[in-house]
Amino acid sequence: MRRRALLGLLAAPAIARAQDTWPQDRVTFITSLPAGSSVDITTRLFAERLAQYWGRPVVIDNRGGGNGVIACQVVARAKPDGLTLLSTSAMTHAANPWLIDRLPYDPVADFEAVTRFGNSPFVVMANRALGTPTLAALIDRLKAEPGRHNFGWGAVPARVAAELFCKAAGVQATQVGYRGNQAAFPDLLEGRLSFQVIDVVGGKPLVDRGEVTALALSEHRRHPALPAVPTSIEAGLPEFRFTTWSGVYAPRGTPAAIVSKIQADFARAFAEPALAARFAEMGGAPEPPAPPAEFAAFTRAEIPRWGEIIRGAGMRLD
């Protein structure tokens, strides 16, 4: 006990120095999804504040494609100095291990968990011309016309959510993939897609403008950003319950002092009233950014949870 206490006292000045001097160059967030995605939008929101705190440029480098594998490989191979970070979703660190054979990175062993800064249910959105004012009406329409309807997705969590909805509702629909969830919007609005299931941050702009019919959330409580949208219980499909998340990882071996500083500054930014208000307006989660140890444990627990969901939905990447 005395030895551990002494080591802690000796390490404290070194940790303080690392936190005081870092960063000495620009910081780059590699995002696993394209520009305009929910991960991209929320990362940029935090990046503005972080650049002010750190006195260095904070760059967003979108490396969408390959189901996030490209972005993960870039960060996993980067120098572990905290200057190259991964901003991603559950797609890369919970879903990919079950969807990609011989995944070229280890979501746990190759990264240091920094912080989770987003947690979101999904919203089922239907094309307005479909004439389905409720979730029950959409389900009835899909059952009456099996195989005639499509749904769009541009990120794996959105596809998993849509597949879960179809399974819970006992309906059939054809999945159509896009390079990002937002890339599917034109086809949804023009009727080439019947519906889409997307996280709240991504779907909120269309719902707010009344361009789609918002039918239900994949959660058992209403979301403050979409208060008029019923829960899955209220919509009559309580089995449809599913959330996704966003977070930041650093290359394995990044000093704990730097990881702690990055997380602390995310939390500091979240505590600013102006940013918190903007985050809430966008549909962001109300929970503050999680500490590194908590996020690491969360990541490990999410991998088997997503595996069970993906296997249950019979999902595979084409």
N, C-alpha and C positions, 0 to 999 in steps of 0.2 A: 504494500500500500504506500509506504514512504517513497519507494523507488518510483512508482507511477506518478505520485504527486510531484516529485522532483523533476521528472521528465516533462510533466505538464508545465511546470514553472519555466523550465528552460526553453520549451517550445513556444511559449506565449509570445515573447518578443519577435521571434522569426515570423510567426503568423501575422502579427500586427504589421511588421515591415512589408510583408507580401501584400497585405490588403491596402497599405498606404501607397505603395509604388505601382501597383497594377491598375490599369493597363498602360504600357509604354508605347503602344501602337494601336492602330485601328482594330476594332473587333468586328468579325463577320459572323452573321447568323446564316447558316445554310438551311433553307427551308425545303421540306420534302414534298411540298405541293406548290402549284403554280401561283403566280401573282393573282390577287383577287380572291384567293381561297380564304377560309376562316383563319387558318394558321398564319397565313401571310398578313392578313389585316391586323390581327391582334399582336403579332410580333412587331409590326411597324409602330403600333401604338406605344408599346413599351420602349422600343428602340429610341424614340424621340427623347424620352426622359433619361434613358441610360447614357446617351451621348452627352447630355448636359452634366450628369453626375461625374462621368469619367473624363470629360474634357478631351475626348478622342472621337473620331468618326465611328459610327456604328452602321455597318453596311448589311443590307439584306440581299442575299444571293439565292434566287429561286432555282432549285434543281429538281423540278417536278419531272415525273417520268420514271418508268421502271418500278412503279409501286413504292417509290421512296427509297429503293435500294441504292440508287446513285448517290443521293444525298448522304445516306448512312455511311457508305464506303468512304466518301470524301472526308467526313468528320472522324471516322474511326482511324483513318490513316494520318490525320493531321497531328502536328506537334502538340503535345499536351500542355499548352501554356495558357489556355483559356481564351485565346484570340480567335479560335475557330470553334463555333458552337452549332449544335443541331437544334432547330426548332421544328417540331414534328407533331404527329398525332398518334393515336393508338394503332393506326395502320402499320407503322414500321416496327413498333416494339411489342405489340400484342397480337396482331392479326397475321403479319407476314410469316412468323414461324410455322403457322398451320397452312399457309397457302403456297409457299414457295419451297420446292425441294432444294436441298443443299444451299440454304440461305447463306450468302457470302459474308455475313457478319453475325455476331452474337449480340442480341439486344441487351444482355446483362453484362457479359464479360468484356465487351469492347467499349463500354461507355461508363462515365460517371453521371449519375442522375443529379441534375441541378435543381430543377423546380417544376412543378405542375402549375400551370397558370390558367387552365381552362377545363371546364367540365360541362357537357351540354347534352340535353335530350334532343330528340329529332322531332321534326314536324312533318306530317303528311300533307302534301300540297297537290291539289288536283287542277287540271285545266278547267277554266271557268265554263267553257262551252260544253263540257261533258255533262253538265246539269246534275251534279251530285253535291247537294248542299251539306250532307252529313257523311261521316265515315261509313255508317250503315248503308247509305245510298251508293257509295263507291263500291263497297263490298258486293252489294246486290248486282250492280252493273258488271263487275268483273266475273261474278259467278254465272251470270246470264250469257256472257260472251267470252268464254274461256279461250285463251290464246289470241285474242284480237287486240289486246292492250299491251302497251309498253311502259316501262319506267326507266328513267335515266339516272346515271350515277357517274361521278368522276373521282371518287375516293372510296377506298374499300369500306370504311365505316358506314358510309351512306348506302353502299350495296348490301352490307350485312343487315342494316336496319330495314331496308326494303324487303329483303328475303325473309326476315323475321316477321314482318307485317303480313306478307303473303302466306306464310306458314300458319300464323296465328288465325288469320281470317279464312283459311282454307280456299285460297284463290290462286289462279295462275296468271302470270304476266311475264312478258319477255324483257330481259334486262338489256339495256343499251349503254355501252361504256363511252365516256368522254374524257378529255384531258382536263379534268377539274369539274367539280360539281356545277360551278357557275356556267360552264360551257354548254350545259344541257338546257339552260333557261330558255333560249330562243325556241327550241323544239317543244318545250313544255307550253310556252305561251301560244305557239302557233298550232298546237294540237297534234303534233307528231308523236308526242309523249302524252299519256293519259295522266300520269302522276309522277311525283318525285318525293323521296324521303330524304331530308337534309337536316343538318344541325341547325339550331336556332339562329346562330350568328349568320350563317349562310342564307337561310331562308327568310329572315326577317324583312329585308328590303322589299321583296316581292309581296309579302303578306301586308306590310304597311301601305303599299301603294294600291292594294286591292287587285293586283294582277292575277292572283290565283285564289283558289278556295282553300283556306287552311282548315283541315278537318280534325286533327288530333295531335297531341304530343305523345311521345313514347315514354311517358312518366305519369306517376299517380298524383302529382301536384301541379298546379298551374305555374307557368313561368312568368316572372314579372315583366319580361320584355314582350311577351305575347299574351297578355292577361285574358283576352277574349277567346283564345283557342282552348277547347276542352281537353281534359286529360284523357288518357286511354280508358280509364275507368268510366268517366262520364260519357265517352263515345261508344261504350259497350264492348270494348276489346281489352280487358284488363291484362291479358297475357302479353300484350305488346308493351314491353317495358325494357328500355335499352338506352344507355348513354355512351358518349365518347369523350375524349379528353385531349388536351394539348400540353406539351411540356418541352423543356430544354435539357439537352444532354451535352456533355463535354467528352473529349477523348479520354479513354482510360489512362490513368496516371496523372491527370491534371491535379495540381496540389489542392488539398482540402481547403486551404485558406482562400484560394481564388474561387473555388466552387461556392464556398460560404458567402463570399463577398457578392458574387453575381446574384445568388438567391436573395440576399439581404436587400440588394438594390432593386430587384423586382418587387419585393414586398414594400420597399420605401415608395416606389412609383405607384403601386396599387393604393397606398394610403393617401395619396394626393387627391383631394376632393375633385379636382377638374378631370383627372384621368379616370378616377372611379366612376364619375358620372358618365363620361364618354363610353367607358367599358360597358356599363349597365345599359346605356342607350343602344349599343350595338348588339346586345343580347348576351354579353359575357357572363360567366359564372360569378356569383357573389362571394365565393370563397377566396381568401387571400392566397398568394402563391405558397405552395407547400415547401417545407424544409427539405434539404437533400436526402437525409436518412429516411424520412417519411415517403418521399417520392420513389426512392430505390425499392423500398418494401412494397409500395403500391405497384410498381412495374412488375416485380416478380409475381405478385398475386394476380395481376391482370392477364398474364400469358395463359395460364390454364383456364381462366374464365372465358376468354375469347375463343380458346380452342374448343371448349364445350359448345359454345354458341355456333361456331362455324361448322363443326361436325353435325350438330343438330339440324342446321339449315341445309346441310348437304351441299355446301358452297365450295366451288373451286374456281381458280383463275383459268380463263380460256386462253 
